[in-house]
Amino acid sequence: MTAKALSKKTTRSVGLRAKPNKTSKVIRTLQAGDQLEVIAEGKTWFQVMDPETEKTGFVAKDYMDRI
């Protein structure tokens, strides 16, 4: 599954995080429209792979749109 960063809830950047929590280290700042490969889906977080850097991390589901 593919998803893009940012939903209608926000227009600011979103952090690709090392762990599934809001205080975890930001691996990369995602901009609107950045596409990610979804590896796993949890209750409130997606585990994703960033095809640009090939790094894996987590993004809150509220800030993602499936495409």
N, C-alpha and C positions, 0 to 999 in steps of 0.2 A: 504494500500500500504506500502511496505517496501522499504527503501532506505539505502544505505551505505555511510558513510562519505568519503569525498575526491573524486575528479574526476581526470581526466587526466590533469587538469589545475594546480594542486599543489600536492606536496608530503609531505608537512608539516602538522602539526596539525591544526585543525579547532575548533573554539569555539562554543559550544552550548550556545546560548545567551538568556538572560532574556526577551529582547524585539527585534523586527526585525530591528535593526540598528547596524552598526559596532562599535559603541562606548558603547553599552550596556554591562552590567556586564556579564562575562563569568561564566556560571553555572558549566560547565565541559569542559575539553579539550578532543576532540575526536581524535582518532587515525585512520589511514587508515583502512578501513574495518569494523569499528564499525557500527552495524546495528541499525536503528531507525524506529519507526512506524510513518508514516506521518498522522497527524491529519487534517491538512488543507494546501492548497497550494495557496500562494499569487503570485503576479507578480514577485517578486524577492526573496522571502523567503518561506521556508517550516516551518510550525509549527509542531513540532515533539514531540514524547514521547520516552525517553531513557529507554528501557526495563531493563537495568542494574540497574538504580537508580530510575526508575518510575517517574522521573521529566520531566516536559514539558518545551519546549523552542523553539528557532528559529535557523535555519541554513540557510545561503545563498544558493540559488538553484545552483549557480555556483560551489559549493563545495560538491555536492551530486550526486550520480548515482542511478537511480532506478534499483531495482533487482526484 
